[in-house]
Amino acid sequence: MSLRRASRARSEQAPIRVSEIGEYTYCSRAWWYKHVVKVPLPSGTTGRLAAGTRAHWRHGGWVVSSARLRTIGFLLAACGLALLVLALWIGR
């Protein structure tokens, strides 16, 4: 089934629940597999699901940390540039 037909079939079914929106924002691919393609979960996957959840949280932490470090880097570069301009202006 193509993605377009799957989406159309999904729209003809029951409306999307708020919990599904949370699932989608957490991992759109997992939501797609579960609700559109309807891939059944194999038995005994709770450990793998928990490990995947931990991996997603860890990755999210890395993304937040990298954004903060990038912001700090830009601020430090701007301060350095301002000090350089100030030193050149005072040295005249």
Beta strands, then each sheet from edge to edge (+ up, - down):
end
